[in-house]
Amino acid sequence: MNTVELLRQRLAVLQAESIAIEDESHRHAGHAGAKDGGHFVVHIVAAVFAGKNTVARHRLVYDAVGDLMRGKIHALAINARTPDEV
């Protein structure tokens, strides 16, 4: 399973209405640290983010992603919104 599929699988626990994942690894070729993991952007819309600030939303995403951040992912940009914010 590739990293995008793994991310999508892990993020399923947030019961998102939508998830879009962009692999931007090719834009960071040669970057120190990029050899060990990819660069990804996650756009996620989920009701679980309601009433939470940006830091709390990102923590939920990082908790869901778990150990991928210590291997397959070098950098993760997160755009986390509620359905009402879309």
SEMARDO-419677 format. One line per 3 residues: their letters; for each residue x, y, z of C-alpha. Coordinates in nm, 2 decimals. Layout:
<recs>
A	X Y Z  ...
</recs>
This chain:
<recs>
MNT	0.00 0.00 0.00  0.14 0.34 -0.09  0.17 0.63 0.15
VEL	-0.14 0.82 0.02  -0.35 0.51 0.07  -0.21 0.46 0.42
LRQ	-0.29 0.82 0.50  -0.64 0.78 0.38  -0.68 0.46 0.58
RLA	-0.55 0.62 0.90  -0.76 0.94 0.86  -1.08 0.73 0.83
VLQ	-1.11 0.73 1.21  -1.20 1.10 1.18  -1.51 1.01 0.98
AES	-1.44 1.29 0.73  -1.69 1.41 0.48  -1.41 1.46 0.24
IAI	-1.03 1.39 0.22  -0.80 1.51 -0.05  -0.43 1.42 -0.03
EDE	-0.16 1.57 -0.25  0.18 1.41 -0.27  0.43 1.69 -0.32
SHR	0.74 1.48 -0.27  0.87 1.55 -0.62  0.89 1.92 -0.53
HAG	1.13 1.85 -0.26  1.38 1.62 -0.43  1.73 1.67 -0.29
HAG	1.60 1.84 0.03  1.77 1.72 0.34  1.55 1.47 0.51
AKD	1.33 1.41 0.21  1.51 1.09 0.13  1.35 0.92 0.43
GGH	0.99 1.03 0.38  0.75 1.22 0.15  0.59 1.56 0.16
FVV	0.21 1.56 0.17  -0.08 1.81 0.19  -0.40 1.69 0.35
HIV	-0.73 1.87 0.29  -0.99 1.72 0.53  -1.34 1.82 0.62
AAV	-1.49 1.66 0.93  -1.75 1.74 1.19  -1.50 1.64 1.46
FAG	-1.31 1.97 1.41  -1.61 2.18 1.53  -1.53 2.40 1.82
KNT	-1.16 2.32 1.80  -0.88 2.56 1.72  -0.61 2.49 1.45
VAR	-0.37 2.33 1.69  -0.63 2.09 1.83  -0.74 2.00 1.48
HRL	-0.38 1.93 1.37  -0.33 1.71 1.68  -0.63 1.50 1.58
VYD	-0.48 1.45 1.24  -0.13 1.37 1.38  -0.28 1.13 1.63
AVG	-0.47 0.95 1.34  -0.16 0.94 1.12  0.05 0.81 1.41
DLM	0.38 0.64 1.33  0.37 0.74 0.96  0.52 1.07 1.08
RGK	0.83 0.88 1.19  0.90 0.71 0.86  0.69 0.74 0.55
IHA	0.61 1.11 0.60  0.87 1.38 0.63  0.64 1.68 0.61
LAI	0.26 1.71 0.64  0.07 2.03 0.56  -0.29 2.02 0.70
NAR	-0.60 2.21 0.60  -0.86 2.09 0.85  -1.22 2.24 0.83
TPD	-1.56 2.17 0.95  -1.85 2.11 0.70  -1.98 2.46 0.79
EV	-1.65 2.62 0.70  -1.65 2.48 0.35
</recs>
